[in-house]
Amino acid sequence: MKTYKITVPFPPSVNHYWYHAKHKHFITAKGKLYRQSVVTEIMRQKLCKRLSQRLGVEIGVYPPDRRKRDLDNLMKVPIDALCHGGLIVDDSQIDVLHVERKEIIKGGKLVITIWELA
């Protein structure tokens, strides 16, 4: 079973990532910057694998502060960025998703582990 691990910046909220106009969805400037930071990290670690099989994902969430955040809302942005960056083909491949809130660290981060399911 192959495993991949990547640390990415703490994501903006979904409300700061997307905006809607004329019945269409667009990514905000803040969203584009976040997406690019994830792509840069994927390239730096040479993780552009285009994984197409069924996957398990574990995400350690290290928030930047004590604000209340819904973990389920937090997952969409980084997973979409991983798809955009070429690590995974589509987020519908994820069959196992485990998310755990960790300690607060300055700036925040996500530690993401992805493994191929048999």
TACOR-V941549 format. One line per field, one symbol per residue. ss: DSSP state (h for helix, s for strand, l for the rest). psi: psi as a letter, one per 40 degrees, with the letter a starting at -180 (. if undefined). Layout:
# TACOR-V941549
ss: ???
psi: ???
This chain:
# TACOR-V941549
ss: llsssssssllllhhhhssssllsssslhhhhhhhhhhhhhhhhllllllslllssssssssllllllllhhhhhhhhhhhhhhlllsllhhhsssssssslllllllssssssssll
psi: hiihhihiihiiiddediihhffihihiddddddddddddddddefegefheiiiihhhhhgieaeihhhddddddddddddddeedidieeehdhhhhhhaihihdiihhhhhihi.
